[in-house]
Amino acid sequence: MLKERARSDTDTYVRTTAVRELARGWKGDADTLPWLKERAVSDKNNDLRTAAVHEVADHWRDDPTTLRWLKDRARSDENYAVRIAAVQELARAWEDDPDTLPLLKDRARSDQNHEVRRAAVRELTRGWKEDADTLPLLKDRAQFDTDQEVRNAAVQELARDWKDDPGTLPLLKERARFDTNPSVRYRAVQELARGWKDDPDTLPLLKERARFDTNPYVRYWAVQELARDWKDDP
């Protein structure tokens, strides 16, 4: 009955709950692991696919096939949600595996889907701040990724975790002025206002964005930051 509900119930929540209960209650059944892997690969629903990936990683961590299967899903699954789930599980449960860090770097740079690239950027920042390649990779993604959400995530991570790096402040100023997407310009404006209030360029830059940015969203947020943090400026 649980397998049938997982396959065909009209409600996503019911289907994903059935998947979770099968993994937790029938781990010892020989058919459960192959069945979950099959759902992760072939089901039409992204939520169910990702639930199946997480359950395999959580309950079959010691199975000799799990790590290899997750690496394959992260690299080559045709569904972006499965790749994200696999990236997350590898980063959090197989941090010490020698293939994990290179795989995350590759996904952050090269995955065809921006949400997978963004997830890889987040995981690299969370788990590998000290790696020599992480900061250069984030700077590259902040400036050159083709998707604004990835650039946005990279800008945010740089501002919060590499505030003292000499390249971070110039990069944020450049993104605040020249990024082609207003959400990235807004994010850079916000991070400058909150993290570099005392820098002599921050106030003039916010005034410039408040007056001249081509997007009203960016002008709005620049005005808001000015009103909140520079009330005493004449």
VOPA-967672 format. One record per residue: y, z, x of N, C-alpha, C in turn; residue number from 0. Coordinates in steps of 0.05 Angstrom, whole numbers, plus 32768, in hexadecimal, padded with zeros to 4 digits. Layout:
BEGIN
- Y|Z|X|Y|Z|X|Y|Z|X|NUM;
...
// end
This chain:
BEGIN
- 7FE8|8000|8011|8000|8000|8000|8019|8000|8011|0;
- 8019|8010|8027|8031|8011|8038|8035|7FF6|8045|1;
- 8020|7FE9|804F|8024|7FCE|805B|802E|7FBA|8046|2;
- 8024|7FBC|802E|802E|7FAA|8019|804B|7FAF|8013|3;
- 8054|7FC8|8012|8070|7FCF|800D|8082|7FC5|8024|4;
- 8077|7FC8|803C|8087|7FC0|8053|808B|7FA1|8054|5;
- 8077|7F93|8049|807A|7F76|8049|808A|7F6B|8032|6;
- 8088|7F77|801B|8091|7F69|8003|80A4|7F78|7FF0|7;
- 80AA|7F92|7FF6|80BD|7F9F|7FE4|80D8|7F92|7FE5|8;
- 80E5|7F90|7FCE|80FF|7F83|7FCC|8116|7F93|7FD9|9;
- 8111|7FAD|7FDE|8126|7FBE|7FEA|8121|7FC2|8008|10;
- 8135|7FBD|8018|8132|7FC0|8035|812B|7FDC|803D|11;
- 8138|7FF0|8031|8133|800C|8038|8116|8013|8033|12;
- 810A|800A|801D|80EE|8010|8018|80DC|8003|802D|13;
- 80E2|7FEA|8034|80D2|7FDC|8048|80D3|7FEA|8063|14;
- 80EB|7FF1|806C|80ED|7FFE|8086|80E1|801A|8086|15;
- 80E3|8028|8070|80D6|8042|806E|80B8|8040|806F|16;
- 80AD|802B|8063|8090|8027|8065|8087|8022|8081|17;
- 8097|8012|8090|8091|800D|80AC|8091|8027|80BC|18;
- 80A5|8038|80B8|80A7|8051|80C7|8090|8063|80C0|19;
- 8088|8065|80A7|8073|8077|809F|8058|806D|80AA|20;
- 8054|8053|80AB|803B|8049|80B6|8039|8050|80D4|21;
- 804F|804D|80E2|804F|8053|80FF|804A|8071|8104|22;
- 8055|8082|80F3|8053|809F|80F7|8039|80AB|80ED|23;
- 802E|809F|80D8|8016|80AB|80CC|7FFC|809D|80D3|24;
- 7FFD|8085|80DD|7FE5|8076|80E3|7FE6|806B|8100|25;
- 7FF1|807A|8112|7FF2|8072|812E|7FD6|806D|813A|26;
- 7FC3|807C|8131|7FA8|807A|813C|7F98|8063|8131|27;
- 7FA2|8056|811C|7F94|803F|8111|7F97|8026|8123|28;
- 7F82|8019|8129|7F83|8003|813C|7F94|7FEC|8133|29;
- 7F98|7FEA|8119|7FA7|7FD3|810E|7FC6|7FD8|810E|30;
- 7FCE|7FF1|8111|7FEB|7FF8|810D|7FFD|7FEB|8122|31;
- 7FF6|7FEE|813B|8007|7FE2|8150|8009|7FC4|814E|32;
- 7FF3|7FB5|814C|7FF6|7F98|8149|8005|7F90|8130|33;
- 8002|7F9F|811B|8010|7F99|8102|802E|7F9D|8105|34;
- 8036|7FB3|8113|8053|7FB8|8117|805F|7FA3|8129|35;
- 8051|7F9B|813E|805B|7F86|814F|805E|7F6C|8140|36;
- 804C|7F66|812E|804E|7F4E|811E|8066|7F4F|810B|37;
- 806B|7F66|8100|8083|7F69|80EE|809D|7F66|80FF|38;
- 809D|7F71|8117|80B5|7F6F|8128|80BC|7F52|812E|39;
- 80A7|7F42|8130|80AC|7F26|8139|80B0|7F13|8121|40;
- 80A2|7F18|810B|80A1|7F03|80F6|80AE|7F0B|80DC|41;
- 80B5|7F24|80D8|80C2|7F2B|80BE|80DD|7F1D|80BC|42;
- 80E5|7F18|80A3|80FF|7F0A|809F|8117|7F1D|809E|43;
- 8111|7F37|809D|8127|7F4B|809A|812D|7F58|80B5|44;
- 8146|7F57|80BE|814E|7F62|80D8|814A|7F80|80D9|45;
- 8150|7F8E|80C4|814D|7FAB|80C4|8130|7FB3|80C8|46;
- 811E|7FA5|80BB|8102|7FAB|80BE|80F8|7FA4|80DA|47;
- 8101|7F8D|80E4|80F9|7F86|8100|8101|7F9B|8114|48;
- 811A|7FA4|8112|8123|7FB8|8126|8115|7FD3|8122|49;
- 810F|7FDA|8109|8100|7FF3|8104|80E4|7FF1|8111|50;
- 80D8|7FDA|810F|80BD|7FD7|811B|80BF|7FD9|8139|51;
- 80D3|7FCD|8145|80D6|7FCF|8163|80DA|7FEC|816B|52;
- 80EB|7FFB|815D|80F0|8017|8164|80D7|8028|8161|53;
- 80C8|8023|814C|80AF|8032|8148|809A|802D|815D|54;
- 8098|8013|8165|8085|800D|817B|808D|801C|8194|55;
- 80A7|801B|819B|80B0|8028|81B3|80AD|8046|81B2|56;
- 80B2|8052|819B|80B1|806F|8198|8095|8079|8198|57;
- 8082|806B|818B|8068|8077|8186|8052|806B|8198|58;
- 8058|8055|81A6|8044|8049|81B7|8050|8045|81D3|59;
- 8060|8059|81DC|806D|8057|81F6|8059|8055|820D|60;
- 8042|8062|820A|802E|8063|821F|801A|804D|821D|61;
- 801C|803D|8208|8009|8026|8206|8010|8012|821C|62;
- 7FFC|8008|822A|8001|7FF6|8241|800F|7FDB|8239|63;
- 800E|7FD4|8220|801A|7FBB|8217|8037|7FBE|820E|64;
- 8040|7FD6|8209|805A|7FDA|81FD|8072|7FD1|820E|65;
- 8072|7FDA|8227|8088|7FD3|8238|808B|7FB5|823C|66;
- 8075|7FA8|8242|8075|7F8B|8245|807F|7F7D|822C|67;
- 8076|7F87|8215|807D|7F7B|81FB|809B|7F7E|81F6|68;
- 80A6|7F96|81FC|80C3|7F9A|81F8|80D4|7F89|820A|69;
- 80CB|7F86|8224|80DA|7F74|8236|80DA|7F58|822B|70;
- 80C4|7F4F|8221|80C2|7F34|8216|80D4|7F31|81FD|71;
- 80D4|7F46|81EC|80E5|7F45|81D4|8103|7F44|81DC|72;
- 810A|7F54|81F1|8126|7F55|81F9|8130|7F3B|8204|73;
- 811E|7F2D|8212|8126|7F13|821F|8125|7EFB|820C|74;
- 8110|7EFA|81FC|810A|7EE1|81EF|8105|7EE1|81D1|75;
- 8106|7EF8|81C4|8103|7EF8|81A7|8119|7EE6|819B|76;
- 8111|7ED6|8187|8125|7EC4|817B|8139|7ED3|8169|77;
- 8133|7EEC|8162|8144|7EFC|8151|8156|7F0F|8161|78;
- 8170|7F0D|815E|8182|7F1D|816E|817E|7F3B|8169|79;
- 8178|7F43|8150|8175|7F60|8149|815D|7F6B|8158|80;
- 8147|7F5C|815B|8130|7F65|816A|8138|7F68|8188|81;
- 8147|7F55|8192|814F|7F57|81AF|8160|7F70|81B3|82;
- 8172|7F76|81A0|8183|7F8E|81A3|8171|7FA7|81A3|83;
- 815F|7FA9|8190|814E|7FC1|818F|813D|7FC4|81A8|84;
- 8133|7FAE|81B3|8123|7FAF|81CC|8135|7FB7|81E3|85;
- 814D|7FAD|81E5|8160|7FB5|81FA|8165|7FD2|81F9|86;
- 816A|7FDD|81E1|8170|7FF9|81DE|8159|800B|81E6|87;
- 8141|8003|81DE|812A|8013|81E5|8124|8013|8203|88;
- 8126|7FFC|820F|8121|7FFA|822C|8135|800B|823B|89;
- 814F|800A|8233|8164|8019|8241|8160|8037|823E|90;
- 8156|8040|8228|8155|805C|8222|813A|8069|8229|91;
- 8124|805A|8229|810A|8066|822E|80FD|805C|8248|92;
- 8107|8045|8252|80FB|803A|826B|8111|8036|827F|93;
- 8123|8049|8282|813A|8047|8294|8131|8043|82B1|94;
- 811A|804F|82B8|8111|804E|82D4|8100|8036|82DA|95;
- 80F9|8026|82C7|80E9|800E|82CD|80FA|7FFB|82DD|96;
- 80F0|7FEF|82F2|8100|7FDE|8303|810B|7FC4|82F5|97;
- 80FE|7FBD|82E0|8108|7FA4|82D2|811E|7FAA|82BD|98;
- 8122|7FC3|82B6|8134|7FC9|82A0|8151|7FC2|82A6|99;
- 815B|7FCB|82BD|8177|7FC6|82C4|817D|7FA8|82C7|100;
- 816C|7F99|82D7|8171|7F7C|82D8|8171|7F6E|82BD|101;
- 815F|7F77|82AC|815D|7F6B|8291|8176|7F70|8281|102;
- 8181|7F89|8282|8199|7F90|8274|81B1|7F7F|827E|103;
- 81B3|7F7C|8298|81C9|7F6C|82A4|81C7|7F4F|829A|104;
- 81AE|7F45|829A|81AB|7F2A|8291|81B2|7F26|8274|105;
- 81AA|7F3A|8263|81B1|7F38|8246|81CF|7F3B|8242|106;
- 81DC|7F4C|8251|81F9|7F4F|824F|8209|7F36|8256|107;
- 81FE|7F27|8269|820C|7F0F|8271|8204|7EF6|8261|108;
- 81EA|7EF4|825B|81DF|7EDA|8253|81D3|7ED8|8237|109;
- 81CF|7EEE|8229|81C3|7EEB|820F|81D5|7ED9|81FD|110;
- 81C8|7EC8|81EE|81D7|7EB6|81DD|81E6|7EC3|81C6|111;
- 81DE|7EDC|81C0|81EA|7EEA|81A9|81FD|7F00|81B3|112;
- 8215|7F00|81A8|8229|7F13|81B2|8222|7F30|81AC|113;
- 8213|7F36|8197|820C|7F51|8190|81F8|7F5C|81A5|114;
- 81E6|7F4B|81AF|81D4|7F53|81C3|81E3|7F58|81DD|115;
- 81F6|7F47|81E4|8205|7F4B|81FD|8215|7F65|81FB|116;
- 8221|7F6A|81E3|8230|7F83|81E0|821D|7F9C|81E2|117;
- 8205|7F9B|81D6|81F3|7FB1|81D8|81EB|7FB6|81F5|118;
- 81E7|7FA1|8204|81E0|7FA4|8221|81F7|7FB0|8231|119;
- 820F|7FA8|822B|8227|7FB3|8238|8228|7FD2|8232|120;
- 8224|7FD9|821A|8224|7FF6|8213|820F|8006|8221|121;
- 81F7|7FFB|8223|81E1|8009|8230|81E5|800B|824E|122;
- 81F0|7FF6|825A|81F6|7FF7|8277|820A|800D|827D|123;
- 821F|800F|826C|8233|8024|826F|8228|803F|826B|124;
- 8216|8042|8258|820A|805C|8252|81F8|8066|8268|125;
- 81E8|8054|8273|81D2|805D|8285|81D5|8056|82A2|126;
- 81E8|8043|82A8|81E9|8039|82C4|8206|8038|82CE|127;
- 8215|804C|82C9|8231|804C|82D3|8233|804A|82F1|128;
- 8220|8056|82FF|8221|8057|831C|8216|803E|8329|129;
- 820A|802C|831A|8200|8014|8327|8217|8002|8330|130;
- 8214|7FF7|8348|822A|7FE8|8354|8232|7FCF|8343|131;
- 8220|7FC5|8334|8226|7FAC|8325|8233|7FB1|8309|132;
- 8231|7FCA|82FF|823A|7FCF|82E4|8258|7FCB|82E0|133;
- 8268|7FD6|82F1|8285|7FD2|82EE|828D|7FB5|82F1|134;
- 8285|7FA6|8305|828C|7F8A|8306|8282|7F7A|82EE|135;
- 826B|7F81|82E4|8261|7F73|82CC|8272|7F78|82B4|136;
- 827B|7F91|82B0|828C|7F98|829A|82A7|7F8A|829C|137;
- 82B2|7F89|82B4|82CC|7F7B|82B7|82C9|7F5D|82B0|138;
- 82B2|7F52|82B9|82AD|7F36|82B2|82AB|7F31|8295|139;
- 829C|7F43|8287|8299|7F40|826A|82B3|7F44|825B|140;
- 82C3|7F57|8265|82DD|7F5D|8258|82F0|7F45|8259|141;
- 82ED|7F35|826D|82FF|7F1E|8271|82F4|7F03|8267|142;
- 82D9|7F00|826B|82CF|7EE5|8269|82B9|7EE1|8254|143;
- 82B0|7EF7|8247|829C|7EF2|8233|82A9|7EE1|821D|144;
- 8299|7ECF|8211|82A4|7EBD|81FD|82A8|7ECA|81E2|145;
- 829E|7EE3|81DE|82A0|7EF0|81C4|82B3|7F08|81C6|146;
- 82C4|7F0B|81B3|82D8|7F20|81B4|82CC|7F3C|81B1|147;
- 82B5|7F3F|81A3|82A9|7F59|81A0|829D|7F63|81BA|148;
- 8293|7F51|81CA|8289|7F59|81E5|82A0|7F61|81F7|149;
- 82B5|7F50|81F7|82CD|7F57|8207|82D8|7F72|81FE|150;
- 82D9|7F76|81E4|82E4|7F8F|81D9|82D3|7FA7|81E3|151;
- 82B9|7FA5|81E2|82A8|7FBB|81EB|82AB|7FC0|8208|152;
- 82AD|7FAB|8218|82B1|7FAE|8235|82CC|7FBB|823C|153;
- 82E1|7FB3|822E|82FB|7FBF|8232|82FA|7FDD|822B|154;
- 82ED|7FE4|8215|82EB|8000|820E|82DC|8011|8222|155;
- 82C5|8006|822C|82B5|8014|823F|82C4|8018|825A|156;
- 82D2|8003|8262|82E1|8005|827B|82F7|801B|8279|157;
- 8305|801B|8263|831B|802E|825F|8311|804B|825E|158;
- 82F9|804F|8254|82EF|806A|8250|82DF|8075|8268|159;
- 82D2|8063|8276|82C0|806C|828B|82C8|8064|82A7|160;
- 82DC|8052|82AA|82E5|804A|82C4|8304|804B|82C5|161;
- 830F|8060|82BA|832C|8063|82B9|8338|8064|82D5|162;
- 832A|806F|82E9|8335|8072|8303|8330|805A|8315|163;
- 8322|8046|830B|831E|802E|831C|8338|801E|831D|164;
- 8340|8016|8335|835A|8008|8337|835C|7FED|8328|165;
- 8345|7FE2|8321|8346|7FC9|8313|8348|7FCC|82F5|166;
- 8343|7FE4|82EA|8342|7FE7|82CD|835D|7FE3|82C0|167;
- 8372|7FF1|82CA|838C|7FF0|82BD|8397|7FD3|82BD|168;
- 8397|7FC4|82D4|83A1|7FA9|82D3|8391|7F97|82BF|169;
- 8377|7F9C|82BD|8367|7F8C|82AB|836F|7F92|828E|170;
- 8373|7FAB|8287|837B|7FB2|826C|8397|7FA6|8265|171;
- 83A9|7FA7|8277|83C4|7F9B|8273|83C1|7F7D|826D|172;
- 83B0|7F70|827D|83AC|7F53|827A|839F|7F4D|825F|173;
- 838B|7F5D|8257|837E|7F59|823D|8392|7F5E|8226|174;
- 83A3|7F72|8229|83B6|7F79|8214|83CA|7F62|820F|175;
- 83D0|7F54|8224|83E4|7F3E|8221|83D7|7F23|821B|176;
- 83C0|7F1D|8227|83B8|7F01|8228|839C|7EFC|821B|177;
- 838D|7F10|8213|8374|7F09|8207|8379|7EF8|81EE|178;
- 8368|7EE5|81EA|836C|7ED2|81D4|8366|7EDF|81B8|179;
- 8358|7EF6|81B8|8350|7F02|819F|8361|7F1B|819A|180;
- 836D|7F1E|8182|837E|7F35|817C|836F|7F50|817D|181;
- 8355|7F50|8176|8347|7F6A|8177|8344|7F74|8193|182;
- 8341|7F62|81A7|8340|7F6A|81C3|835B|7F73|81CD|183;
- 8370|7F65|81C5|838B|7F6E|81CD|8391|7F89|81C1|184;
- 838A|7F8D|81A8|838E|7FA7|819C|837F|7FBD|81AA|185;
- 8365|7FB8|81B1|8356|7FCC|81BF|8362|7FD3|81DA|186;
- 836C|7FBF|81E8|8378|7FC4|8202|8392|7FD4|81FF|187;
- 83A2|7FCD|81EA|83BB|7FDC|81E4|83B4|7FF9|81DE|188;
- 83A0|7FFE|81CE|8399|8019|81C6|8390|8029|81DF|189;
- 837F|801D|81F0|8375|802C|8207|838B|8031|821B|190;
- 839E|801F|821E|83B5|8024|8230|83C6|803B|8225|191;
- 83CB|803B|820B|83DC|8050|8200|83CF|806B|8202|192;
- 83B5|806C|8200|83A7|8086|8200|839E|8090|821B|193;
- 839B|807D|822E|8391|8085|8248|83A5|8083|825F|194;
- 83BA|8073|825A|83CE|806E|8270|83EA|8072|8265|195;
- 83EF|8086|8256|8409|808B|824B|841F|808E|8260|196;
- 8417|8098|8277|842B|809D|828C|842F|8086|829F|197;
- 8420|8071|829B|8424|8059|82AD|843F|804C|82A5|198;
- 844F|8045|82B8|846A|803A|82B1|8469|801F|82A2|199;
- 8453|8011|82A3|8452|7FF8|8294|8448|7FFB|8277|200;
- 843D|8012|8270|8431|8014|8256|8445|8013|823F|201;
- 845A|8022|8241|846E|8021|822C|847B|8006|8228|202;
- 8484|7FF9|823E|848F|7FDE|823A|847B|7FCA|822E|203;
- 8461|7FCD|8237|844D|7FBA|822C|8449|7FBF|820E|204;
- 8448|7FD8|8206|8445|7FDD|81E9|845D|7FD3|81D9|205;
- 8474|7FD6|81E3|848C|7FCB|81D6|848B|7FAD|81D4|206;
- 8482|7FA1|81E9|847F|7F84|81E9|846A|7F7B|81D4|207;
- 8453|7F88|81D3|843F|7F81|81BF|8449|7F86|81A3|208;
- 8458|7F9C|819F|8462|7FA2|8184|8476|7F8D|817A|209;
- 8485|7F81|818D|8499|7F6D|8185|848D|7F51|8184|210;
- 847D|7F4A|8197|8478|7F2E|819C|845B|7F25|8199|211;
- 8448|7F37|8195|842D|7F2D|8192|842B|7F1B|817A|212;
- 841B|7F06|817C|841A|7EF2|8167|8409|7EFC|814F|213;
- 83FB|7F12|8153|83EA|7F1C|813D|83F6|7F36|8131|214;
- 83F9|7F38|8117|8405|7F50|810B|83F3|7F69|810F|215;
- 83D9|7F65|8111|83C7|7F7B|8116|83CE|7F89|8130|216;
- 83D2|7F79|8145|83D9|7F84|815F|83F4|7F91|815F|217;
- 8407|7F84|8152|8422|7F90|8150|8421|7FAB|8141|218;
- 8412|7FAC|812C|840F|7FC4|811C|8405|7FDB|812D|219;
- 83EF|7FD6|813D|83E4|7FEC|814D|83F6|7FF3|8164|220;
- 8405|7FE0|816F|8418|7FE7|8184|842E|7FF9|8179|221;
- 8438|7FF2|8162|844C|8003|8155|8441|801F|8150|222;
- 8429|8020|8146|841D|803A|8140|841B|804C|8159|223;
- 8411|8040|816F|840F|804F|8188|842A|8058|8192|224;
- 843E|8047|8190|8459|804E|8199|8464|8066|8189|225;
- 8460|8064|816F|846A|8079|815D|845C|8094|8162|226;
- 8443|8093|8169|8434|80AC|816D|843A|80B9|8188|227;
- 843C|80A9|819D|843C|80B4|81B8|8457|80B2|81C6|228;
- 846A|80A2|81BB|8484|809F|81C9|849B|80A5|81B6|229;
- 8498|80BA|81A7|84AD|80C1|8193|84C8|80C7|81A1|230;
- 84C7|80D1|81B9|84E0|80D9|81C6|84ED|80C2|81D7|231;
- 84DF|80AB|81D7|84EB|8095|81E6|8504|808B|81D7|232;
- 851B|8088|81E5|8533|8080|81D7|8532|8063|81CD|233;
// end
